[in-house]
């Protein structure tokens, strides 16, 4: 069961995807999540999506991660 999810929106062909600088804290959360329940997948030709799922008992933990990312 997915507790929280972000729906990707395909960028318009005339727009460049927004590049967000990643802090060390964000990097640590992403790397740690990739070792667990996280995954990064290629969305379209030049974008990617980070996604992870948790059980309802971990909702507070997932919300904490969401604030950082």
C-alpha positions in Angstrom: 0.0 0.0 0.0 1.3 3.4 -0.9 1.1 6.0 1.9 2.2 9.0 -0.2 3.1 9.4 -3.8 3.9 12.3 -6.1 2.5 12.1 -9.6 5.0 13.1 -12.3 4.0 15.5 -15.0 5.5 15.2 -18.4 7.4 18.4 -19.2 6.3 20.3 -22.3 8.7 19.7 -25.2 9.6 23.4 -25.2 10.6 23.5 -21.5 13.7 22.4 -19.7 13.2 20.3 -16.6 13.8 22.2 -13.4 17.1 21.3 -11.9 17.1 21.4 -8.1 20.4 21.6 -6.1 20.8 18.6 -3.8 22.0 19.2 -0.3 24.2 16.7 1.6 21.1 15.8 3.8 19.0 15.2 0.7 21.7 13.1 -0.8 22.0 11.0 2.4 18.2 10.4 2.4 18.2 9.4 -1.2 21.1 7.0 -1.0 19.8 5.5 2.2 16.4 5.0 0.6 17.9 3.4 -2.5 19.5 0.8 -0.2 16.0 0.1 1.2 12.6 0.6 -0.5 13.5 3.4 -2.9 14.0 3.4 -6.7 15.0 5.8 -9.4 13.5 5.3 -12.8 13.9 7.1 -16.2 10.7 9.0 -17.0 11.2 10.5 -20.4 14.3 11.2 -22.4 15.9 13.6 -19.9 14.1 13.2 -16.6 14.0 10.7 -13.7 11.8 10.0 -10.8 12.6 8.8 -7.3 9.9 6.7 -5.7 9.4 4.6 -2.6 6.5 3.0 -0.8 6.0 2.2 2.9 3.3 0.5 4.9 0.7 2.7 6.8 2.7 2.3 10.1 5.6 4.2 8.5 3.5 7.2 7.5 5.3 9.6 9.9 8.7 8.4 8.7 7.7 8.9 5.1 6.4 12.4 5.9 9.8 13.2 7.5 11.6 12.2 4.3 9.1 14.2 2.2 10.0 17.3 4.1 13.7 16.9 3.4 13.2 16.1 -0.3 
